[in-house]
Amino acid sequence: MGPFESPAAVPFIREDNVRKTLLVVGLVVIAAVAAWLIWGGKSKATGSYRFVTLEQGDVEEVVESTGTLNPVTTVQVGTQISGIIASIYADFNDHVQEGQVIAQVDTTLLAIAVRDAQAGMDRSEAELRQAEREYRRISDLFKQNLVAETDFNTAQYNLDVARASVKSARAALQRSHQNLDYSTIHAPISGTVIERNVDVGQTVQASFSAPQLFLIAADLSEMQILAAVDESDIGQIAQGQETRFYVQAYPERTFSGTVRQVRLQSTTEENVVNYTVVVNVANPDRVLLPGMSATVDFLVATAHDVLKVPNAALRFRPSEEMIADLRAQRQKQRQEEGGSAQPGAAAAGAGAGRPAEGAGGPGQARQRPTLLWYLNEQGEVTATPVQVGISDGQYTEVSGRNLKAGMQIIAGVSQSRAVESAASSPFQQTRQSSGPRRPGGF
């Protein structure tokens, strides 16, 4: 206390300082609350959600499958005779012409068989000549009644047997010649050798079935894909349908094809029923090789220049707080419009945040609308009902009022959203949730 201050004045000075301090603290708190209301609310609204962009472009609905590339026409070249491969005149990837010699089977035994058959033919012809002479002699004696009828019949029989023996020997000779010809393997068609299964010196056995020596593809500029399509999707595949496919050898390149046939024969693997779909493919530059695996997309429906949104936005489930805010907006709008509800509000409430089941596919009925959630010009969370169309698995066609390309659509809530919502005011205490939030409408 100073020398000029009275003891009675000190309490008044201290009380005045306290008032000033409380006034300053109050002004700071009010300024903080105002700043939070002006800037904090918007930053929370924009920072608590994950957004996707509503785009304008094309959407294609496809059925995906896998298959194998094969030549349209292939011929297995075999041999009808057994023997040792003496020579090979065609190798892998060689282009051969129809009738060209591509292999030779050893002819040693086959040539011996021809000579043996020729000897049998000579013997049969000699026996025939002898039978004819004997028949003429007996016939003359029989006419003069010098021999019995039994001797005449025997001569006739011997002549008939000799003639039959000549026919049999002639057939054996032709067969041996044909087998000798079969020892030379000719290309049955013009094409490219894609398989060679024998080497020189290898023995082939044709006792039960003709062994495959070569596999020749007629024309590699025309290929086909044999794709396995699940029974649940086969109804969307038809002859003449356009397809596109990809192969691992050229991951950056897209190829096209056309459905030529949907085969009726089914196959079952692990209780899954598949049908084979034949896709014609042009291969002018011959970059597609037999046996390549192909991922095929069958184009079911196409929408050009439409609004499309990532599917995550259609799967978004709003919180109870968002639904309550939207209810309040709708109520305020009805009051301003004199009690007339906004068209589509009832439908929006029935399907808030839920995509329509089976929506938009070809031949499918339109389902009830769903909601897309976004921030309006005032930074408030709101929603608009939309109809969904076809989907390509990532994007879905949408249509409705208040939609325009470039809109930021809510697709999710950040993990910190719950904490921010609980701490939305510095003067509120954290409230415990009474139960799990429901994803329904409002």
C-alpha positions as CSV (number, residue, x, y, z in Angstrom):
1,M,0.0,0.0,0.0
2,G,1.4,3.3,-1.0
3,P,2.0,6.1,1.4
4,F,-0.9,8.2,-0.1
5,E,-3.5,5.3,-0.3
6,S,-6.0,4.9,2.4
7,P,-6.8,1.3,3.6
8,A,-10.5,1.7,2.7
9,A,-9.8,2.2,-1.1
10,V,-7.9,-1.1,-1.6
11,P,-10.9,-3.4,-1.8
12,F,-12.6,-1.2,-4.4
13,I,-9.5,-1.2,-6.6
14,R,-9.2,-5.0,-6.5
15,E,-12.9,-5.5,-7.2
16,D,-12.6,-3.3,-10.3
17,N,-9.7,-5.3,-11.6
18,V,-11.7,-8.6,-11.2
19,R,-14.6,-7.1,-13.2
20,K,-12.3,-6.1,-16.0
21,T,-10.7,-9.5,-16.0
22,L,-14.1,-11.3,-16.2
23,L,-15.2,-9.0,-18.9
24,V,-12.1,-9.7,-21.0
25,V,-12.5,-13.5,-20.5
26,G,-16.2,-13.3,-21.5
27,L,-15.4,-11.4,-24.6
28,V,-12.7,-14.0,-25.6
29,V,-15.1,-16.9,-25.0
30,I,-17.8,-15.2,-27.1
31,A,-15.4,-14.5,-29.9
32,A,-14.2,-18.1,-29.8
33,V,-17.8,-19.4,-30.0
34,A,-18.6,-17.0,-32.8
35,A,-15.5,-18.0,-34.8
36,W,-16.3,-21.7,-34.3
37,L,-19.9,-21.2,-35.5
38,I,-18.8,-19.2,-38.6
39,W,-15.7,-21.2,-39.6
40,G,-15.5,-24.3,-37.5
41,G,-18.9,-25.7,-38.6
42,K,-18.1,-25.5,-42.3
43,S,-14.6,-26.9,-41.9
44,K,-16.1,-29.7,-39.9
45,A,-18.8,-30.4,-42.5
46,T,-16.3,-30.5,-45.4
47,G,-13.5,-32.2,-43.5
48,S,-15.6,-35.0,-41.9
49,Y,-16.7,-36.6,-45.2
50,R,-15.2,-38.3,-48.1
51,F,-16.3,-37.0,-51.5
52,V,-16.5,-38.4,-55.0
53,T,-17.2,-36.4,-58.2
54,L,-20.3,-36.7,-60.2
55,E,-19.0,-37.1,-63.8
56,Q,-20.4,-37.0,-67.3
57,G,-19.4,-39.7,-69.7
58,D,-20.2,-43.2,-71.0
59,V,-21.2,-46.3,-68.9
60,E,-21.0,-49.8,-70.2
61,E,-22.6,-52.8,-68.5
62,V,-20.6,-56.0,-69.3
63,V,-20.5,-59.7,-68.5
64,E,-17.0,-60.7,-67.7
65,S,-15.6,-64.1,-68.6
66,T,-12.4,-65.9,-69.4
67,G,-11.4,-68.1,-72.3
68,T,-8.7,-69.4,-74.6
69,L,-7.7,-68.3,-78.0
70,N,-7.7,-71.0,-80.7
71,P,-7.5,-71.1,-84.5
72,V,-10.8,-71.4,-86.2
73,T,-9.8,-74.6,-88.1
74,T,-7.2,-77.1,-87.0
75,V,-6.3,-80.5,-88.4
76,Q,-4.5,-83.3,-86.6
77,V,-2.2,-85.1,-89.0
78,G,-1.6,-88.7,-88.1
79,T,-0.6,-92.0,-89.8
80,Q,-2.5,-95.1,-90.6
81,I,0.5,-97.4,-90.5
82,S,3.0,-98.3,-87.9
83,G,6.7,-97.8,-88.4
84,I,9.8,-95.8,-87.6
85,I,9.9,-92.1,-88.6
86,A,12.6,-91.9,-91.2
87,S,12.4,-88.2,-92.1
88,I,10.7,-85.0,-91.1
89,Y,10.2,-82.1,-93.5
90,A,8.2,-79.6,-91.5
91,D,8.9,-78.0,-88.1
92,F,7.1,-75.7,-85.6
93,N,5.7,-72.5,-87.2
94,D,6.4,-73.7,-90.7
95,H,3.9,-72.7,-93.3
96,V,2.9,-75.7,-95.5
97,Q,0.8,-76.1,-98.6
98,E,-1.9,-78.7,-99.1
99,G,-0.3,-82.0,-100.4
100,Q,3.2,-81.0,-99.3
101,V,5.3,-83.9,-97.9
102,I,5.9,-83.2,-94.2
103,A,7.2,-86.6,-92.9
104,Q,8.3,-90.1,-94.1
105,V,7.9,-93.4,-92.4
106,D,10.5,-96.1,-93.0
107,T,9.4,-98.2,-96.1
108,T,11.6,-101.3,-95.7
109,L,8.9,-103.6,-94.4
110,L,6.2,-102.0,-96.5
111,A,8.2,-102.6,-99.7
112,I,8.7,-106.2,-98.7
113,A,4.9,-106.5,-98.2
114,V,4.3,-105.2,-101.7
115,R,6.7,-107.8,-103.2
116,D,5.0,-110.5,-101.2
117,A,1.6,-109.4,-102.4
118,Q,2.8,-109.3,-106.0
119,A,4.1,-112.8,-105.6
120,G,0.7,-113.9,-104.3
121,M,-1.0,-112.3,-107.3
122,D,1.3,-114.1,-109.7
123,R,0.6,-117.4,-108.0
124,S,-3.2,-116.8,-108.1
125,E,-3.1,-115.9,-111.8
126,A,-1.1,-119.1,-112.6
127,E,-3.6,-121.2,-110.7
128,L,-6.4,-119.5,-112.6
129,R,-4.9,-120.3,-116.0
130,Q,-4.4,-123.9,-114.9
131,A,-8.1,-124.1,-113.7
132,E,-9.3,-122.7,-117.0
133,R,-7.3,-125.3,-119.0
134,E,-8.6,-128.1,-116.9
135,Y,-12.2,-126.8,-117.2
136,R,-11.9,-126.7,-121.0
137,R,-10.6,-130.3,-121.1
138,I,-13.3,-131.7,-118.8
139,S,-16.0,-129.8,-120.6
140,D,-15.0,-131.3,-124.0
141,L,-15.0,-134.8,-122.5
142,F,-18.3,-134.2,-120.8
143,K,-19.9,-133.2,-124.1
144,Q,-18.8,-136.6,-125.5
145,N,-20.1,-138.4,-122.4
146,L,-16.6,-139.6,-121.6
147,V,-16.5,-138.3,-118.1
148,A,-19.1,-138.2,-115.3
149,E,-21.1,-135.1,-114.4
150,T,-19.3,-135.1,-111.0
151,D,-15.9,-134.5,-112.7
152,F,-17.4,-131.6,-114.7
153,N,-18.8,-130.0,-111.6
154,T,-15.5,-130.3,-109.8
155,A,-13.7,-128.6,-112.7
156,Q,-16.3,-125.8,-112.7
157,Y,-15.7,-125.3,-108.9
158,N,-12.0,-125.2,-109.3
159,L,-12.2,-122.5,-111.9
160,D,-14.5,-120.4,-109.7
161,V,-12.1,-120.7,-106.8
162,A,-9.2,-119.7,-108.9
163,R,-11.0,-116.6,-110.2
164,A,-11.8,-115.6,-106.6
165,S,-8.2,-116.2,-105.5
166,V,-7.1,-113.8,-108.2
167,K,-9.5,-111.1,-106.9
168,S,-8.2,-111.6,-103.4
169,A,-4.6,-111.4,-104.4
170,R,-5.3,-108.3,-106.4
171,A,-6.9,-106.6,-103.4
172,A,-3.9,-107.6,-101.2
173,L,-1.6,-106.1,-103.7
174,Q,-3.5,-102.9,-103.8
175,R,-3.6,-102.7,-100.0
176,S,0.2,-103.2,-99.8
177,H,0.7,-100.4,-102.4
178,Q,-1.7,-98.1,-100.4
179,N,0.2,-98.8,-97.2
180,L,3.4,-97.9,-99.0
181,D,1.8,-94.7,-100.1
182,Y,0.7,-94.0,-96.5
183,S,4.3,-94.0,-95.4
184,T,4.6,-90.6,-97.0
185,I,2.8,-88.0,-94.8
186,H,1.2,-85.1,-96.7
187,A,-0.2,-81.9,-95.4
188,P,-4.0,-82.2,-95.7
189,I,-4.6,-78.4,-95.7
190,S,-2.6,-75.3,-96.2
191,G,-1.6,-73.6,-93.0
192,T,0.9,-73.3,-90.1
193,V,2.4,-76.1,-88.1
194,I,1.7,-75.3,-84.5
195,E,2.5,-78.7,-83.1
196,R,5.1,-81.4,-84.0
197,N,4.8,-84.5,-81.8
198,V,7.4,-86.9,-83.3
199,D,11.1,-86.9,-84.0
200,V,13.3,-88.9,-86.5
201,G,13.8,-92.5,-85.3
202,Q,10.6,-92.5,-83.2
203,T,8.3,-95.5,-83.6
204,V,4.6,-94.9,-84.1
205,Q,1.9,-97.5,-83.5
206,A,-1.3,-97.3,-85.4
207,S,-2.9,-100.5,-84.1
208,F,-5.8,-98.9,-82.2
209,S,-5.9,-95.2,-83.2
210,A,-3.9,-93.0,-85.5
211,P,-1.2,-91.2,-83.6
212,Q,-1.0,-87.4,-84.0
213,L,2.2,-86.4,-85.7
214,F,1.4,-82.7,-86.4
215,L,-1.3,-80.1,-85.7
216,I,-1.8,-77.6,-88.5
217,A,-3.9,-74.4,-88.2
218,A,-5.6,-73.4,-91.4
219,D,-5.4,-69.6,-91.0
220,L,-4.0,-67.7,-88.0
221,S,-5.4,-64.4,-89.3
222,E,-8.8,-65.6,-88.0
223,M,-9.0,-66.8,-84.4
224,Q,-11.7,-67.7,-82.0
225,I,-12.2,-67.6,-78.2
226,L,-13.9,-70.4,-76.4
227,A,-15.2,-68.5,-73.3
228,A,-16.9,-70.1,-70.3
229,V,-20.0,-68.1,-69.2
230,D,-21.8,-68.7,-65.9
231,E,-25.4,-69.9,-66.3
232,S,-26.6,-66.8,-64.4
233,D,-25.2,-64.6,-67.2
234,I,-25.8,-66.7,-70.3
235,G,-29.2,-65.2,-70.8
236,Q,-27.5,-61.8,-71.6
237,I,-25.3,-63.3,-74.4
238,A,-26.6,-63.5,-78.0
239,Q,-25.2,-64.2,-81.4
240,G,-23.7,-61.1,-83.0
241,Q,-23.1,-59.4,-79.7
242,E,-20.0,-57.2,-79.5
243,T,-17.2,-58.1,-77.2
244,R,-13.8,-56.8,-76.1
245,F,-11.0,-58.7,-74.6
246,Y,-7.5,-58.4,-73.2
247,V,-4.5,-60.8,-73.1
248,Q,-1.6,-60.7,-70.7
249,A,1.0,-60.4,-73.6
250,Y,-0.4,-56.9,-74.5
251,P,-1.9,-55.4,-71.3
252,E,-2.2,-52.0,-72.7
253,R,-4.1,-53.1,-75.9
254,T,-7.8,-53.8,-76.3
255,F,-9.0,-56.3,-78.9
256,S,-12.6,-56.7,-80.2
257,G,-14.6,-59.7,-81.3
258,T,-18.2,-60.9,-82.1
259,V,-20.2,-63.7,-80.6
260,R,-20.6,-66.4,-83.3
261,Q,-22.2,-69.2,-81.2
262,V,-23.7,-70.0,-77.8
263,R,-23.3,-73.7,-77.5
264,L,-26.1,-75.6,-75.8
265,Q,-23.8,-78.1,-74.2
266,S,-23.1,-77.3,-70.6
267,T,-20.2,-78.2,-68.3
268,T,-20.2,-78.4,-64.5
269,E,-17.2,-77.7,-62.4
270,E,-17.4,-77.5,-58.6
271,N,-21.2,-77.3,-58.8
272,V,-21.0,-74.3,-61.2
273,V,-22.7,-74.7,-64.6
274,N,-21.0,-72.9,-67.5
275,Y,-21.8,-72.7,-71.2
276,T,-19.2,-72.2,-74.0
277,V,-19.5,-69.1,-76.0
278,V,-17.6,-68.9,-79.3
279,V,-16.2,-65.4,-80.2
280,N,-14.8,-64.7,-83.6
281,V,-11.6,-62.6,-83.5
282,A,-9.8,-60.9,-86.4
283,N,-6.0,-61.3,-86.1
284,P,-4.6,-59.5,-89.2
285,D,-1.2,-58.8,-87.6
286,R,-1.0,-62.3,-86.0
287,V,-0.1,-61.0,-82.6
288,L,-2.6,-63.3,-81.0
289,L,-1.2,-66.7,-80.6
290,P,-3.0,-70.1,-80.1
291,G,-3.5,-71.0,-76.4
292,M,-3.4,-67.4,-75.0
293,S,-5.7,-66.7,-72.1
294,A,-8.2,-63.9,-72.7
295,T,-10.4,-61.9,-70.4
296,V,-13.6,-61.2,-72.3
297,D,-16.1,-58.5,-71.7
298,F,-19.5,-59.0,-73.3
299,L,-21.2,-55.6,-73.9
300,V,-24.7,-55.9,-72.5
301,A,-25.8,-52.3,-72.5
302,T,-24.2,-48.9,-73.2
303,A,-25.2,-45.4,-72.1
304,H,-23.5,-42.5,-73.8
305,D,-22.9,-39.0,-72.3
306,V,-24.8,-39.5,-69.1
307,L,-24.2,-38.5,-65.5
308,K,-22.4,-41.2,-63.6
309,V,-21.3,-41.6,-60.0
310,P,-18.9,-44.0,-58.2
311,N,-20.8,-46.8,-56.6
312,A,-19.4,-45.9,-53.2
313,A,-21.8,-42.9,-53.2
314,L,-24.8,-45.2,-53.7
315,R,-23.7,-47.4,-50.9
316,F,-23.3,-44.5,-48.4
317,R,-25.4,-44.8,-45.2
318,P,-26.4,-41.5,-43.6
319,S,-26.1,-40.9,-39.9
320,E,-29.1,-40.1,-37.7
321,E,-27.8,-36.5,-37.4
322,M,-27.7,-36.1,-41.2
323,I,-31.2,-37.6,-41.5
324,A,-32.5,-35.2,-38.8
325,D,-30.9,-32.2,-40.6
326,L,-32.6,-33.2,-43.8
327,R,-35.9,-33.6,-42.1
328,A,-35.5,-30.1,-40.7
329,Q,-34.7,-28.7,-44.2
330,R,-37.7,-30.4,-45.7
331,Q,-40.0,-29.1,-42.9
332,K,-38.7,-25.6,-43.3
333,Q,-39.1,-25.8,-47.1
334,R,-42.7,-27.0,-46.7
335,Q,-43.5,-24.2,-44.4
336,E,-42.0,-21.6,-46.8
337,E,-44.0,-23.2,-49.7
338,G,-47.2,-23.2,-47.7
339,G,-47.3,-26.8,-46.8
340,S,-46.6,-28.3,-50.3
341,A,-44.0,-30.9,-50.0
342,Q,-41.1,-31.1,-52.5
343,P,-41.8,-33.7,-55.2
344,G,-39.9,-36.8,-54.6
345,A,-39.4,-36.2,-50.9
346,A,-41.5,-39.1,-49.8
347,A,-39.7,-41.5,-52.2
348,A,-36.4,-40.1,-51.0
349,G,-37.3,-40.8,-47.4
350,A,-38.2,-44.4,-48.2
351,G,-34.8,-45.1,-49.8
352,A,-32.4,-42.8,-48.0
353,G,-28.9,-43.8,-48.9
354,R,-29.9,-47.2,-50.4
355,P,-29.2,-48.0,-54.1
356,A,-32.2,-49.5,-55.9
357,E,-31.9,-53.3,-56.3
358,G,-31.3,-54.5,-59.8
359,A,-31.8,-51.0,-61.1
360,G,-31.2,-50.0,-64.6
361,G,-30.4,-53.2,-66.4
362,P,-31.8,-53.9,-69.9
363,G,-35.4,-55.1,-69.6
364,Q,-35.5,-54.5,-65.9
365,A,-38.2,-52.4,-64.3
366,R,-37.3,-49.1,-62.7
367,Q,-36.9,-49.4,-59.0
368,R,-37.6,-46.8,-56.3
369,P,-35.1,-43.9,-56.2
370,T,-32.2,-43.6,-53.9
371,L,-30.5,-40.6,-52.4
372,L,-27.2,-38.8,-53.2
373,W,-25.9,-36.7,-50.3
374,Y,-23.9,-33.5,-50.8
375,L,-23.3,-30.1,-49.4
376,N,-25.5,-27.2,-50.6
377,E,-24.4,-23.6,-51.2
378,Q,-24.7,-22.8,-47.5
379,G,-22.4,-25.7,-46.6
380,E,-25.3,-27.8,-45.2
381,V,-25.6,-31.5,-45.7
382,T,-28.6,-32.3,-47.9
383,A,-29.7,-35.0,-50.3
384,T,-31.5,-35.4,-53.6
385,P,-33.4,-38.4,-55.0
386,V,-32.1,-40.0,-58.2
387,Q,-32.9,-42.9,-60.4
388,V,-30.0,-45.3,-61.2
389,G,-29.4,-46.9,-64.5
390,I,-26.8,-49.4,-65.8
391,S,-23.5,-50.0,-64.0
392,D,-20.1,-51.1,-65.1
393,G,-19.1,-52.2,-61.6
394,Q,-17.3,-49.0,-60.7
395,Y,-19.7,-46.3,-61.9
396,T,-23.5,-46.2,-62.1
397,E,-25.7,-44.1,-64.4
398,V,-27.8,-41.6,-62.4
399,S,-30.5,-39.1,-63.4
400,G,-32.6,-36.7,-61.4
401,R,-33.2,-33.1,-60.5
402,N,-30.5,-30.8,-59.1
403,L,-27.7,-32.9,-60.6
404,K,-24.8,-31.5,-62.6
405,A,-21.4,-32.7,-63.6
406,G,-18.7,-31.8,-61.1
407,M,-20.8,-32.0,-58.0
408,Q,-19.1,-33.4,-54.9
409,I,-21.1,-36.3,-53.6
410,I,-20.6,-37.7,-50.1
411,A,-19.3,-41.3,-50.3
412,G,-18.3,-41.9,-46.6
413,V,-17.6,-40.4,-43.2
414,S,-14.2,-40.1,-41.8
415,Q,-13.3,-42.0,-38.6
416,S,-13.0,-38.8,-36.6
417,R,-16.6,-37.8,-37.5
418,A,-18.1,-39.4,-34.4
419,V,-15.6,-37.6,-32.2
420,E,-16.3,-34.3,-33.8
421,S,-20.0,-34.8,-33.6
422,A,-19.8,-35.5,-29.9
423,A,-17.6,-32.4,-29.3
424,S,-19.7,-30.2,-31.6
425,S,-20.0,-27.5,-28.8
426,P,-17.4,-26.6,-26.2
427,F,-20.3,-26.2,-23.6
428,Q,-21.8,-29.7,-24.2
429,Q,-20.8,-32.8,-22.5
430,T,-20.3,-36.1,-24.4
431,R,-23.5,-38.1,-24.7
432,Q,-23.5,-41.9,-24.8
433,S,-25.4,-43.3,-27.7
434,S,-28.5,-45.2,-26.8
435,G,-28.0,-47.8,-29.5
436,P,-26.6,-48.5,-33.0
437,R,-27.6,-46.1,-35.7
438,R,-30.1,-47.3,-38.3
439,P,-29.4,-46.7,-42.0
440,G,-33.0,-46.1,-42.8
441,G,-34.9,-43.1,-44.2
442,F,-36.3,-40.1,-42.4
